[in-house]
Amino acid sequence: MLLGKANMSEWAGWKSFERGTPGWSGRGWDGGRGGFCRNPYVLDRVPGGSSAGSGVGAAANLATATIGSETDGSIVGPSSRNCLVGIKPTSGLVSRGGVIPISHSQDSTGPMARSVADAVIILGTLTGIDPRDPLTTPSQGNALTDYTQALDPDGLNGARIGVARAYAGFDDRVDRLLEEALDVMKRQGATIVDPIELPAELRFGNEFEMEVLYYEFKANLNAYLASVGPDAPVKSLKEVIEHNEANADLELSLFGQELLIGSEERGPLSEPRYVEALGHSHRLSRAEGIDRVMVAERLDAIVGPTSGPAALLDPLGSRVGSGEGCSTPSAMAGYPNMTLPMGFIFGLPVGISLFGRAWTESTLIRLAYGYDQATKHRRPPKFLPTMDVTA
C-alpha cells in the first residue's frame, strides 16, 4: 500500500553541474507540485538530497520510516543532515523495480528511520528476488528477511574498524565529532586502524563514475519511459530535455540541465568508452579498493564522516558548509553503507558512515547498533527558522 509520496531533488540531482539546491524539484507537468523541501532542524537549511523528502518525513515524525534511493550519497546524505539512520544496501539486496533510474550499476533503495532498530526492521521487509530487477538474483542466499538478530548493544566489542581519513578534513568541527566517535568505539572494545588507504580516484563525481552515469542514465531512463506506456507525457530523455526547454520558467529558472544533455550525447552501452569506464569503476572500488584494504587489514568495516552540516537553502546554488563525505567508494562498488547520527554542529546534525564488502549488512548493523546504544545522539528537530548558535 502506498502511504505517501515525498519531494526530492529533481532527477535525483542528475540534472546540472551546479547540483542545484538539494531537495528542489520543478513544479511538475501540471505546474502544481515540487518546489523547495526544507530541513526540519533549521528551516533555512537544505535537507540534503536526493532523497530529501524521505529524510524530512522521517525526521519530522510524519512517518515511522521512509524509503530512499541512492546512486551516490542520496540515502546517506539526507539521513546525515536529518539525524536519521539510513541504510544503503548492497546493490541487488532490495529491488529497484519501479524506481526511475540513474544507474543500474549503482542504484540502491533502502530505509531511512529515526532509530537503528526501525531501519533494520524495514530492511528485512524489503529484501527478495524481483523479476523486474535482474540484479536481485544474486541476493539468493545472501539476503535475510529479519536483520534484528544483529541488534547487539555490545556489537563493537572485538571489531576491527578502519578509518577512511582521506574523506575527512573538509570541516574542523566534523573532524572533532569523528574523533569523539572513534574514542567511543575504542571504549566499546573496537580496534581502530587509522588510517586506511583507498584509491585517490574514489572521490565524488570522479571521471569514471561520471562516465558510467552519463551512459547508464540515458539507457535506463529511455527503457523506463518505454515501459510506462503510451500515456507517459514524455517518452525519452530527448523529450525530457525538450520539455524543459519549452517550460524553462518552471524547469530551468534556477539550474540548467547540462547533465541531461551530456547523457543524451552518449551512445549505447556497447561503446568502448562506457565499457572501459565501468571496468575501471569496479576495479578501483572493489578489487583495488574496499575488498583489498578490508582483507589486508582484517577489517569488519570502514568508517568516515557521512557529510558536513546542512548548507543554506540557496537558490543560487551555494554549497558552503555542505561536505561530500565518504559515500563514493561503496556507491561505485555497489556495496553497503550505513549512516547514523554522530552529533551536532550548532543544532545541525552530522552523521558517521560505516561501509564494507558486499552482503555485510548484518555486520554493519551490529557495529552501528553498538555505537548508537553507547551514544544515543539522536534528538528531534525544533523547526528553528534559522541557525541558533547557542544550540
N, C-alpha and C positions, 0 to 999 in steps of 0.2 A: 504494500500500500504506500502510495506517495503521500507524505505528510506535508511537504512544503518544498519550495524552491528558494535558493539564496542567490543573491547577486555575486558576481565575480569579475575579475579582470577580464576584459573582452578578449576573446580568443586565447584565454589563459596567458595573456601577456605577449603572445606571439603576433604582434602587430607592428610595433615601432621600435627602432633602436633606442628611442627615448624611454622605452618601457612604460611611459605614462605614469599616472598615479595608481598604485595598486588598489584594486577594488573599484575602479571606474569602468563602466561599460556604456555604450551608446544607448539611445532611447528605444532601440528595437525597431522592428519592421513597421510597427504601427505607431511609433513615437511615444509609447506610453510606459515603457519600463526602463530600467537601467539607472544611470546616474552614479553618484558617489556613495560608497559604503564607508562608514566611519568606525574608528577604533573605540570600543566602549570604555576603555580605561581613560583616554584623553580624546575628546571628540574632534579636536582639530588635527589629529594624527591618523596616518593610514592604518588599515587593519592588516596590511601585508597581502600578498597575493601568490598565486592567482585564486586560491580557494578562500577569498576574503569573507564572503557572506557566511560560509560554513564556520569560519573562525569566530566571527562576531556572534552568530546564532548560538553556538555552544557557550561562549564566554558570557553572554548576556542572559543565559538561562532561558532562552527561547526553546531550547531542545536539550535533552539529556546528552545527546551525541549527534554529530553530523558526519557527512561523508565528504571528503575532499578528493581531488585528483591532482596528481603531480607528474610533471615532466622533469623539472629540476627546481626543487625548493617550494613547490606550490601547496604541499600539505604542511611540511615542517616550518616554513616561513611564517604563514599566518598563525600557526599554532604557537610559535615562539612569541609573536607580538601580541597574542591574546591570552597568554598564560594558560595554554592548553597542553595536553598530551596529544601528540599526533604520531600516527604510525604509517610510514610509507613502506609497504611490504615489498618483498621480492616480487619482481615483475612476473605475473602469472599466478601468484597466490590468490589474488582476487581478480575476478573478471573485469575487463574494460568494456564489455558489451553494452552498447547504448551510449557510451561516452563519446562526445565529439572529440576526435583525436588530434594530437600533435604528432606523436611519435610512437609507433608500435614497439620500438626498441626500448624506450624509456618510460612510457606512461604507466602509472600505477593509480589505483584508487585505494583509499584506506580511511580509518576512523579518526575523528578529532573529538576529544571529550575533556571534561574538567578533571578527571582522575585517571590514573593508570588503569585501575580496575574496570572502569566504564569502557575505556578504549579497547581493552583486552577482550571484554565480553562481546563487544560489537565485532571485533576482528574475527572471532570464531564463527560468527553467523554469516560472514561474507565469503568464506572460502568455498572452493568446489570447482569442478570442471564445468565449463560452459562451452557448448558447441559454437557460440558466436565469437569466442576468443581462443584460437588455437594455442596460445601461449599458456593457457591454464592446464593443458595436458601434462606437462612435466610436474605439476603440483601433486599428482597422484603419488602417494607415499611420503610426500614432504609436507603436506598440509594437515592441520588439526582443525576440528570443529569446536574445540574448547581449549583455550590457552590459559585458563585461570590457574591451572596447576603450576604455572611458572611464577605466580604471585608469591614470592618468598621474601619476607621482610629482611632476611639475612642473606639476600642474594648476592651481595658484593663480597662476602667473605670468601677468600681464596681465589678471587678472579684476577686475571691479568688484563690490564687496560692500557692501551697505547694512546698517547696524546698527539693529535694532529696539529702541532704547534704552528705550522705554516698558515693555518686558517684563522689564527688569532692576530692580534696586533693592529686591528683597524680602529679600536676604541679602548683606551686605557681602563675605562670603567668596566667594560665587558671582560677584559683580561683579569681584573681583580675578582670578579664573580667566578671566573673559571678557576682561578687559584683556590678560592674558597671551596668550590665543588670538588676539586682534586683532593683537598685536605679531608673533606668528609669521606670520600671514597677510601682514602688510606685508613682513616679511623675505623671504618666499617670492615677492614680486613683485605682490601684490594691492594695488589701490587701495581704501581703506576710506572709504565715505561714511557719516559719523556726525554726527548721527542721521538716520534717515529717519522719516517720519511716516505711520502708518496710522490709520484712523478709531478714535477712542477707544472706540467701541462694541464693537470686536473684542476683548473680554475673555471669559475662560472663563465659561460659563453666562449670557451676556447674554440679554436678553429675546427677541430674535429667534431665536437658536439654540435656546433652551429651548422656545419655542412650536413650532418645527419638529419638535423631537424628541418632544414630547408627542404631537403628531398622528401622526407617522410611526411611532413605536413601536407604537401601537395598531393601525394599519392593517397594518403589516408583520408584527407578531407574529401577529395573527389569521390572515393569509394563510399564514404559515409553518406554524402549527399545523394549519391545514386541509390543508396538503399532506403532513403526516406520515402521516395515515391514521387509521383507526378505533381503532388500538391506542394512540394517544397518551394518556397519563394525564390530560392537560388539553387542552382544545380551543379555548380562547380566553383572552384576557387576563383577562376576568371570572373564569374558573375558576382561573387562577393566583392571583389576589387571594384568592379564597375558600379555595383550598388553604392559602395562607399563614396566613390567619386560623384555619383549623381545625388547623393544626400550628404554632401560634405558638411553642411551646417550641423547635422546630427552626429556624424561618424568621424569627421576629420577636423573638427573645430579645435580640439586640444592636442591631438597627436596624429602623426602620419600613419602610413601603412607600408613602410619600407620592407618589413619582414614578409608580409603577404606577397608583395611584388617580387621579392627575392626568391620566394618559394615557387611562384608561378614561372619564373625564368628557368628553373631546373627541369631536367628531363626525367626519364623513367629510372626506376631503381636498379636497372641493369647497367647504368653508366659506371665506368671505372671510378670516376670521381667520388661517387657515393659509396661504392663497394670498398674502396680504399679507406675512406673516412670512417666507415663503420668498423672496419677491421682495426684501425688504429685506436678508435674509441674503446673497443672491448679489450684490446691488448693492454693499453695503458691503465685502464681502470680495474681490470681483473688480474690477469696473469702477472703483470708488472706493477700492479697497484695494491689493491686490498688483499688479494689472495697471498701475494708474495710476502708482504710485511706481517700479516697475521700468522702465517706459518713460521716465518723466520723468528718472530718474537714470541711465539706461542700465546697469542692474544685471544681473549674472549670477545673483545670489542675495541673499537676506536672511538675516542671522544673528541669533541671540539665545540666551539660556540655555534649555535644554530643561526643567529642573526644579531644585528645590533638592535637598539631600541627603535621603535616606530618613528619614521620620518614625518615631517609636517605634511598634511594634506595640501599639496601644492599643484594646482592645475598646470603650472609651467614646467612641472616635471622634476623639481628639486628632490634629490635623494639624500641630502645631508643627514648623517646620523643613522643611515639605514644598515649598512654592512651586509655582505652577501653570505658569510658563514661557510659551512663545510658540506653543503648538500650535493655538490657536483660529483665527487667520486662514486657514491652509491647510486646517484641518478644515472650516470653513464654506464655503470656496471649492471644496472637492474637489480641491485642488492638492497636489503632492508636498511631503513634509517628510522630512528625513533627519537623524538624530541620531547622534553618535559621541562617545567619551569626551573630556572636556575637562580632567579632573584629579580630585583627591580632596580631601575635607574630613574630616580625622580618620579616614581609611580608608574613607569612604563616597564612591562615585563620583558624578560630576556630568557631564552631557552638554551639548554645544553643538548647536544645530539650524541646518540650512541649508534654506531653503524658497524656492520660486519659482513660476513660472507653470505652467500645465497642460502635461504631457508633457515636462518638462525634467529627467527623471530622470538622463539622461546627464550633463548639466551639473552637477547636484548631486553625482553620484558623482565626477566629475573633481575638483571642489573639495574634497570630503571626503577623497578619497584623498591629495591633495597635503598637506592638513593632517595627516592620520593618519601619513603617512610622515615628516613633519617633527617629529612629537611622540611617537608611539608610547606613548600614555598608558595603554593597557590593561594591567592586571595581574590575575592570577587571584585569586579570593576565598580567604580564610583561614578562613572559617566561625567567626569570633570570636563568643563568646557574648554580648558586649556591647561598647559603644564603647571603643575603645583610643585614648586621647587622645595617645599617643606616636606613632601611625602617621603 
